[in-house]
Amino acid sequence: IKFEKEILKAFADTFSAHINDKAPNFNINRYIDEWINILLCTDILKGYIPNQDRAGFEFKIAGNSALIGVINARNYHLALPATINSKRIIFNGIECKDPDLMFYNPLQNVMSTDFHPMRGLLNNHPYDFAFGSKISRSSIRLGVICPINYSERFQIFLNELNNRHDAQFNPDYLISFPGFFDAFHIGLNIPLINDPQWAKIPSPQNSNAAIAVKEFRDRILQQIDKLSTQGTDVIIIYIPKEYEFLTSQDNYDLHDIVKAFAAQKNISTQFIREKTIESNLRCQIMWALSLAIYVKSCHIPWVISGLQQDTAFVGVGYSINKSEHGTNIVVGCSHIYSSDGQGLKYKLSKINDNDYVLDRKNNPFLTENEAYKLGLNIKELFYKSFTELPKRVVIHKRTPFKREEIDGLVKSLSSAGISDIQLLEICYEDNIRCFAYKQDFCIDSFPVKRGLYFPVDKNTMLLYTHGIAPSVRNSKFRYIQGGKTIPIPLKIVKHYGSGNMAQIATEILGLSKMNWNSFGLYSKLPCTIESSNKLAKVGWLLSQYNGTIYDYRLFM
């Protein structure tokens, strides 16, 4: 039976509201226990293959789950109660410290750290203020593209970026927004409605939907072309509800088309939809929009503190599209990050038909020659981004590294003198759920902590990037981002390299805090994985993408 996405979502929301009831860790565990008692009337369920053939294969199903023994920073030891058999502890876990973010402290002229991005900005200045405050512009200049009948309302919304907005929701994470200048210490130049930088576009008049879609797209692209020559840093594009049908249809996404076009004009864009300006979450929206504007104007709000300095990270992703002749077009993306988590440049390349194979899930895997060429692309990005080659290179992707890919990448990078190479597969582990205990060994109402990891074998571990973090109100309080479901761990598989699990876990935790496209405390995936796949998806729309190097912020 195949259900529509809306039906599945409605069922999931109803089920979640009924079962979770604001304490998912406790309630879902209870729900599972109830079903175990229903299914297993006795302590152990026995079965035989062939059926009833006691001379054949026997299997047993018990109701006890596996336990993880966790070492935390306090390192205290708890004695197990008699009701819990110590043999159930089959994994040894560690709660890894969440890396701090680094900001600039202008009073002491030093770098300062904080785990919370909003508080770090308010108590300090953005990271790049130390390097560019005397040479950068005094303000960020916006351009605006807005349907003609919505200009006045949209200008009122944009002007609110310069106002204070108090936090009314989510007090364990959200801090009041002080206004753009007080948050980022740079001005924001919002054009007036009659300025040349405010482009008013008429609504499409054609009743044919396909023609109307093309008219709307072309008018936006024409205005981007004009604004890109007027010293604009970021172009804001407003989409009212009545225009939504013009933005997305079968195999058509206006957002991706605009990003690809604007990138070739070397300018960033930001979409804002009517539902955003109607939302009552004003404080969250102003923080997120301000961060997007700051980053897309080529500024750096924060970086990761404490990671190995001679390391570079690489995200590898792919996009598969059908040509007019029905053949596959595979675009690969290599996106490099510095040791402090800054996403630098990326390169797109078209992969020839004979240089990859697709698995049953339509994931491409490279031949050794193509993997060698990918390594050359990565080296080129290093030469264009760093003053010297990194000594250690860590490559992330969402699918396994096949032997041909390992051989090609290692040979290519080793030829440049890079000997410390790690190839990591990073994906969700959807088949495991962990439930946290309290110190009295009762199930906690909160999920596991962010940063918990435990080895499954010598090359595989599970890591919780999503989980409990400290509250900004009080470090003894607990905060869970989203707060509605049981977190899913990431599965990290080391296919090549000698790095230890603790270092790998710390780095992935840090990189999960470097998604500047969101103002959450973290993302579930590291930015290396998220950005490379998104860039590959948009990249094939570029008129000249094969071999061209771009700044990734043009595609955010």
C-alpha positions in Angstrom: 0.0 0.0 0.0 1.4 3.4 -1.0 0.3 6.4 0.9 0.6 10.1 0.1 3.2 12.1 2.1 0.4 14.2 3.6 -1.4 11.1 4.9 1.8 9.7 6.4 2.6 13.0 8.1 -0.8 13.3 9.5 -0.6 9.8 10.9 2.9 10.5 12.3 1.8 13.7 14.0 -1.3 12.1 15.5 0.7 9.1 16.7 3.4 11.4 18.2 0.9 13.5 20.0 -0.8 10.5 21.4 2.3 8.5 22.5 4.9 11.2 23.2 2.8 13.5 25.2 5.7 15.9 25.8 7.9 13.2 27.5 8.9 11.0 24.6 11.8 9.2 26.3 9.6 8.0 29.1 6.3 7.4 27.2 7.7 5.7 24.1 9.7 3.3 26.4 6.5 2.5 28.3 4.7 2.0 25.0 7.3 -0.5 23.8 7.2 -2.3 27.2 3.4 -2.7 26.8 3.8 -4.3 23.5 6.6 -6.6 24.7 4.3 -7.8 27.5 1.5 -8.4 24.9 3.8 -10.3 22.5 5.9 -12.2 25.0 3.6 -13.8 27.5 6.5 -15.6 29.0 10.0 -14.4 29.7 11.4 -16.1 26.6 9.7 -17.0 23.4 11.1 -20.1 21.6 10.9 -21.0 18.0 12.1 -23.7 15.7 13.1 -24.0 12.0 11.6 -26.1 10.5 8.5 -25.5 12.5 8.1 -27.8 15.6 11.3 -29.6 14.6 13.2 -29.6 17.8 16.2 -31.3 16.1 16.5 -28.3 13.8 17.5 -24.7 14.4 16.2 -23.2 17.7 16.0 -19.4 18.3 14.9 -17.5 21.4 13.4 -14.0 21.8 13.6 -12.3 25.2 12.1 -9.1 26.4 15.3 -7.6 27.8 17.0 -4.9 25.8 20.7 -4.2 25.6 22.2 -1.6 27.8 25.1 0.9 27.3 27.4 1.6 30.1 28.3 5.3 29.8 31.4 7.2 31.0 30.8 10.9 31.5 32.8 13.9 32.6 32.0 13.3 36.3 33.1 9.6 35.9 31.1 8.5 38.9 30.2 4.8 39.3 26.7 3.5 40.0 26.0 0.1 41.4 23.4 -1.8 39.3 20.2 -2.8 41.1 19.3 -6.5 41.5 16.6 -6.1 38.8 19.3 -5.4 36.1 21.6 -8.1 35.0 25.1 -6.8 34.3 25.3 -9.1 31.2 22.8 -6.8 29.5 25.6 -4.1 29.3 27.1 -5.0 25.9 28.2 -1.5 24.8 30.6 0.9 26.4 29.6 4.5 25.7 31.3 7.9 26.3 29.7 11.3 26.6 31.9 13.5 24.4 32.3 17.2 25.3 30.5 19.4 22.8 33.0 21.8 21.2 32.6 25.5 21.9 32.2 28.2 19.3 34.8 31.0 18.9 34.0 34.7 18.8 36.0 37.9 19.1 36.2 39.8 22.4 37.0 43.4 21.4 37.5 44.6 25.0 40.5 42.3 25.5 41.4 41.9 21.8 41.3 38.1 22.2 39.1 35.2 21.0 36.4 34.1 23.4 34.3 30.9 23.4 30.7 29.9 24.2 28.7 26.8 23.3 25.6 29.0 22.5 25.7 31.0 19.3 23.3 33.8 20.2 24.9 34.4 23.6 28.4 34.2 22.1 27.4 37.0 19.6 25.8 39.2 22.3 28.7 38.9 24.8 31.3 39.4 22.1 31.6 40.4 18.4 31.4 38.1 15.3 34.6 36.1 14.7 35.7 38.0 11.6 35.4 41.4 13.3 39.0 40.9 14.5 40.2 40.7 10.9 38.0 43.0 8.8 36.5 45.8 11.0 38.8 48.4 9.5 38.6 47.4 5.9 35.1 46.1 5.4 32.1 48.2 4.6 30.3 49.9 7.4 27.0 48.3 6.4 25.5 45.4 4.4 23.6 46.6 1.4 20.4 44.8 0.5 18.6 44.6 -2.8 14.9 43.6 -2.9 12.7 41.9 -5.4 9.0 42.1 -4.5 5.7 41.8 -6.3 4.4 45.3 -6.9 1.3 45.1 -4.7 3.2 43.9 -1.6 6.0 46.4 -1.3 4.7 48.5 1.6 3.9 45.4 3.8 7.2 43.8 3.0 9.3 46.9 3.7 7.7 47.2 7.2 8.8 43.6 7.9 12.4 44.2 6.7 12.7 47.3 8.8 11.9 45.2 11.9 15.4 43.7 11.4 16.7 46.9 13.1 14.4 46.6 16.1 14.5 44.6 19.3 12.3 41.5 19.6 11.9 39.8 22.9 12.0 36.0 23.3 8.5 34.7 24.0 9.0 31.0 23.3 11.6 28.3 23.8 13.3 30.0 26.8 15.9 27.2 27.2 17.5 28.2 23.9 16.2 31.5 22.6 17.6 34.9 23.6 16.0 38.2 22.8 17.1 39.7 19.5 18.6 43.1 20.0 18.5 44.4 16.5 20.8 43.7 13.6 23.6 46.2 14.5 23.7 45.2 18.2 23.9 41.5 17.2 26.5 41.7 14.4 28.1 45.2 14.9 27.6 46.2 11.3 24.9 48.4 9.8 22.1 47.1 7.5 21.1 49.2 4.5 17.5 48.4 3.6 16.4 50.3 0.4 13.3 52.5 0.2 10.5 51.3 -2.0 11.3 53.9 -4.7 15.1 53.3 -4.6 16.7 51.5 -7.6 17.7 48.7 -5.3 14.0 47.9 -4.7 12.7 46.0 -7.8 8.9 45.8 -8.1 7.7 43.1 -10.4 4.2 42.8 -11.9 2.1 39.6 -11.5 2.0 37.3 -14.5 -1.1 37.9 -16.6 -1.1 34.7 -18.7 -3.8 32.2 -17.7 -1.6 29.3 -18.9 0.2 28.1 -15.8 3.3 27.0 -17.7 3.7 30.3 -19.4 3.0 32.2 -16.1 5.7 30.2 -14.3 8.2 31.1 -17.0 7.2 34.8 -16.9 7.6 35.0 -13.1 11.0 33.3 -13.3 12.3 35.5 -16.1 11.3 38.7 -14.3 13.1 37.6 -11.1 16.2 36.7 -13.1 16.2 40.0 -15.0 16.1 41.9 -11.7 18.9 39.8 -10.2 20.9 40.7 -13.3 20.3 44.4 -12.7 20.8 44.4 -8.9 24.1 42.4 -9.2 25.7 45.5 -10.9 24.6 48.0 -8.2 26.9 47.1 -5.3 24.3 44.9 -3.6 25.6 42.4 -1.1 22.4 40.2 -0.7 19.2 40.1 -2.7 16.0 39.5 -0.8 13.2 37.9 -2.8 9.6 38.0 -1.4 7.1 35.3 -2.4 3.5 36.0 -1.4 1.0 33.0 -1.0 -0.8 33.8 -4.2 2.6 33.3 -6.1 3.5 30.0 -4.4 2.1 27.9 -7.3 4.7 29.7 -9.6 7.7 28.4 -7.5 7.4 24.6 -7.5 5.9 22.1 -10.0 7.0 18.7 -11.3 10.8 18.7 -11.6 10.8 22.5 -11.3 12.1 24.5 -8.3 12.4 28.2 -8.6 14.6 28.4 -5.5 17.3 26.2 -7.2 17.1 28.0 -10.5 17.5 31.4 -8.8 20.4 30.1 -6.7 22.2 28.8 -9.7 21.7 31.9 -11.8 22.7 34.3 -9.0 25.8 32.3 -8.2 27.0 32.9 -11.8 26.5 36.7 -11.1 28.5 36.3 -7.9 25.7 37.4 -5.6 23.8 35.7 -2.8 20.0 35.5 -2.5 17.5 35.0 0.3 13.9 33.9 -0.2 11.2 35.1 2.3 7.7 33.7 2.0 4.5 35.2 3.3 4.0 32.6 6.0 7.3 33.9 7.5 6.1 37.4 7.9 2.8 36.2 9.3 4.4 34.0 11.9 4.3 35.1 15.6 7.8 33.6 16.1 9.3 37.0 15.4 12.4 36.7 17.6 13.4 33.4 16.1 12.8 34.7 12.6 14.8 37.8 13.1 17.8 35.9 14.4 17.7 33.4 11.5 17.2 36.0 8.8 19.9 38.3 10.3 22.4 35.4 10.4 21.6 34.5 6.8 22.2 38.1 5.6 25.4 38.3 7.6 26.9 35.1 6.3 25.7 35.6 2.7 27.5 38.9 2.6 30.7 36.9 3.1 31.1 37.4 6.8 32.0 34.8 9.4 29.9 34.9 12.7 31.8 32.1 14.5 34.0 29.1 14.1 34.7 25.9 16.0 37.2 26.0 18.8 39.7 23.3 19.8 39.9 21.0 16.7 43.3 19.8 15.3 44.7 22.7 13.4 46.4 20.9 10.5 43.2 19.2 9.4 40.9 19.8 6.5 37.4 18.3 6.1 35.8 17.4 2.7 32.2 16.7 2.0 31.4 14.6 -1.1 27.9 14.5 -2.5 26.2 13.5 -5.7 23.1 14.5 -7.7 21.5 12.3 -10.4 19.2 13.8 -13.0 17.8 12.5 -16.3 18.8 14.0 -19.6 16.4 14.7 -22.5 17.4 11.3 -23.8 16.6 9.5 -20.6 20.2 8.8 -19.6 21.6 9.6 -16.1 23.5 12.9 -15.5 25.6 12.5 -12.4 27.1 15.6 -10.8 29.7 15.2 -8.0 30.5 17.9 -5.5 33.6 18.3 -3.4 33.2 20.9 -0.6 36.2 21.7 1.6 36.1 22.9 5.2 39.0 24.3 7.2 40.0 22.9 10.6 37.8 25.4 12.4 34.7 24.4 10.4 34.6 27.2 7.8 33.1 26.0 4.6 35.3 27.4 1.9 35.2 26.6 -1.8 33.6 23.8 -3.7 33.9 22.3 -7.1 31.4 20.5 -9.2 32.2 17.9 -11.9 30.2 15.9 -14.3 30.9 12.1 -14.0 31.0 10.1 -17.2 28.8 7.1 -17.7 31.7 4.7 -17.6 33.1 6.1 -14.4 30.4 5.1 -11.9 28.0 2.4 -11.1 24.6 2.7 -9.4 23.5 0.5 -6.5 19.9 -0.7 -6.0 19.2 2.6 -4.2 20.4 4.6 -7.1 23.6 5.8 -5.2 26.6 6.3 -7.5 30.0 4.7 -6.7 33.1 5.8 -8.6 35.7 3.8 -10.5 39.3 4.0 -9.2 40.2 6.4 -12.0 37.2 8.7 -11.3 38.0 8.6 -7.5 41.6 9.5 -8.4 40.3 12.5 -10.3 38.1 13.5 -7.4 41.2 13.5 -5.2 42.9 15.8 -7.8 39.8 18.2 -7.5 40.2 18.2 -3.7 43.9 19.0 -4.0 43.1 21.9 -6.3 40.6 23.2 -3.8 43.3 23.0 -1.1 45.8 24.9 -3.2 43.2 27.7 -3.8 42.1 27.9 -0.2 45.1 27.3 2.0 48.6 28.8 2.2 49.9 25.2 2.8 48.5 21.8 2.3 46.8 20.2 5.4 48.7 17.3 7.0 45.4 15.5 7.8 42.4 15.1 5.5 39.0 13.7 6.6 36.5 13.0 3.8 32.8 12.5 4.6 30.0 11.1 2.5 26.6 9.4 3.1 27.3 6.1 1.4 30.1 3.5 1.9 33.5 3.9 0.3 34.0 1.0 -2.1 37.5 -0.5 -2.6 38.0 1.3 -5.9 37.1 4.6 -4.4 39.5 4.1 -1.5 42.3 3.2 -3.7 41.8 6.1 -6.1 41.4 8.8 -3.3 44.3 7.5 -1.2 46.7 7.3 -4.3 45.7 10.8 -5.4 46.0 12.5 -2.0 49.2 10.6 -1.1 50.9 11.9 -4.2 50.6 15.4 -2.7 52.4 14.2 0.5 49.2 13.8 2.6 49.6 10.7 4.6 47.0 11.0 7.3 43.7 10.3 5.4 40.4 9.2 6.8 37.4 8.2 4.8 34.1 8.2 6.8 30.6 7.1 5.9 28.0 9.1 7.9 24.3 8.3 7.8 21.3 7.9 10.1 21.0 4.6 12.0 17.2 4.2 11.9 17.1 0.8 13.5 18.2 1.8 17.0 16.6 3.8 19.7 18.2 4.5 23.1 16.3 5.5 26.2 18.1 7.3 29.1 17.9 6.2 32.7 18.0 8.4 35.7 20.5 7.8 38.5 17.9 5.7 40.3 17.6 3.5 37.2 14.1 4.7 36.3 13.5 5.8 32.8 14.2 9.5 32.4 11.6 11.9 30.8 14.4 13.4 28.8 16.3 11.6 26.0 20.1 10.8 25.9 22.6 13.5 25.9 24.0 15.1 22.7 27.6 13.8 22.3 26.9 10.2 23.5 28.8 7.7 21.3 29.6 4.0 21.6 31.6 1.6 19.3 29.7 -1.2 17.6 32.9 -2.7 16.2 36.5 -1.5 15.7 35.5 0.6 12.7 31.9 1.6 13.4 30.3 3.7 16.1 26.9 5.3 16.8 26.9 9.0 17.7 24.1 11.2 19.0 24.4 14.7 17.5 20.8 15.2 18.5 20.1 15.0 22.2 20.1 16.8 25.5 22.2 20.0 25.7 22.5 22.6 28.5 19.8 25.3 28.8 20.9 28.9 28.2 18.9 29.9 31.2 20.8 27.7 33.6 23.5 25.1 32.8 21.8 22.7 35.2 18.6 22.8 33.2 18.2 20.6 30.1 17.3 21.5 26.6 16.2 19.2 23.7 16.0 20.8 20.3 12.6 20.1 18.7 11.6 18.2 21.8 9.0 15.9 20.2 10.6 12.6 19.3 13.3 10.1 20.4 16.6 11.1 18.8 18.1 8.9 16.1 21.9 8.4 16.2 24.3 8.7 13.3 26.2 5.7 12.2 29.9 6.5 11.5 31.9 3.9 9.6 35.6 4.4 9.1 36.5 2.8 5.8 40.1 4.0 5.8 42.4 5.7 8.2 43.7 5.4 11.8 41.9 8.2 13.6 40.4 7.3 17.0 36.7 7.4 17.8 36.8 10.2 20.3 38.5 12.6 17.9 36.1 11.7 15.1 33.1 12.1 17.4 34.3 15.5 18.6 34.9 16.8 15.1 31.4 15.7 13.8 29.8 17.3 16.8 31.6 20.6 16.0 30.8 20.4 12.3 27.1 19.9 13.2 27.2 23.4 14.8 28.5 25.1 11.6 25.3 25.1 9.5 25.0 28.9 9.0 21.7 28.3 7.1 20.0 27.7 10.4 20.1 29.3 13.8 19.5 26.2 15.8 22.0 25.1 18.4 23.0 22.3 16.0 22.1 20.3 12.9 21.6 16.5 13.1 24.2 16.0 10.3 27.6 17.7 10.0 27.7 20.6 7.6 30.1 18.6 5.3 27.3 16.1 4.5 24.4 18.6 4.3 26.2 21.1 2.1 27.8 18.8 -0.4 24.5 17.0 -1.3 22.6 20.3 -1.6 25.3 21.9 -3.7 25.3 18.9 -6.1 21.5 19.1 -6.4 21.6 22.8 -7.4 24.8 22.6 -9.3 23.6 20.8 -12.4 21.5 23.9 -13.2 24.6 26.0 -13.7 25.4 26.7 -17.3 29.1 26.1 -16.6 29.5 23.8 -13.7 32.0 21.2 -14.8 35.3 22.1 -13.1 34.2 25.6 -11.9 35.1 26.6 -8.3 32.5 28.6 -6.3 32.1 30.1 -2.9 29.5 27.9 -1.2 27.7 30.9 0.4 26.3 31.8 -3.0 24.2 28.7 -2.8 23.0 29.0 0.8 
